[in-house]
Amino acid sequence: MILTWNLDPVALSFASVSIHWYGLFFASGLLLGTHAMKGFFVREQVPLALMDQLFYAIVAGVIIGARLLHCLAYEPDYYLARPLEILYFWQGGLASHGGGLGALIGAALVCHKKQISLWWLLDRMVFPTLIFAVMVRLGNFCNSEIYGIPTNQSWGVIFERIDQVVRHPVQLYEAIAYAIALGIMVVSWSRLLKHRAASFGLFLVLVFLIRIALEFFKVEQATYQGAMSLTVGQWLSVPFIVVGLFILVWSRKQTPALPVTAVQAQNKRK
């Protein structure tokens, strides 16, 4: 059954303030992810005071990285001619690849400052990240954005705010795929925990294989065509998969990651 979708992107409006569905899903993803991460901190006796610093650093990294990569990788001609508009992140245009890199940089800075093991953190961040990814794609669906190419399938969707074409609801495909990836990570957790960085490596491979596969069903977001019939999003995913595979191979000979670095452990023993 073909669905006709025309949801108002504004969920609530009062006075001059409007709250969008995308914003609600984005915030919900952050809250649910933070709650999941808090569980790791409590169980492994890591001070909860670090949560706030990590939260702000990672959120800032996500927004800055996602905005910069979108502007420079997907619409370079437009934004290089109007560099100040790169700062207008509220107008839309965020690239998840850049958000991931930004989150990694933000987390690394805090871990270095507080002498927390980055591998320990990354192995556990995969869970809140996948929760967040599911919620963001649901928000994209509500917003009728990042939609798919035309289809003849009976489960297609007409995004009336875009046109009258029956399209793949690729936002839902991606949300479901990330939820499945989350399930795989949960089921595999006890085995992955035995090796440092194994969880993070598997996460990179799963997530970016999903991105490459589902890009075939998406309308190209970049203002130019990628090489060799691949989209810009697919090419951006390739390095992440390569790094993920390398980490998985490397992790097989590694011991489990502990929350504290060797330096901090030595300081505690003194």
FENLIN-V996604 format. One record per helix or strand. SS is the DSSP state (A for helix, B for strand). FROM is the first residue (numbers start at 1). TO is the last residue. If there is no record, write none. Layout:
ss=SS from=FROM to=TO
ss=SS from=FROM to=TO
This chain:
ss=B from=3 to=5
ss=B from=10 to=14
ss=B from=17 to=20
ss=A from=21 to=43
ss=A from=49 to=74
ss=A from=76 to=81
ss=A from=83 to=87
ss=A from=89 to=91
ss=A from=96 to=114
ss=B from=116 to=116
ss=A from=118 to=142
ss=B from=148 to=148
ss=B from=150 to=150
ss=B from=157 to=159
ss=B from=166 to=167
ss=A from=170 to=192
ss=A from=198 to=215
ss=B from=218 to=218
ss=A from=227 to=229
ss=A from=232 to=251
ss=B from=260 to=260
ss=A from=262 to=269
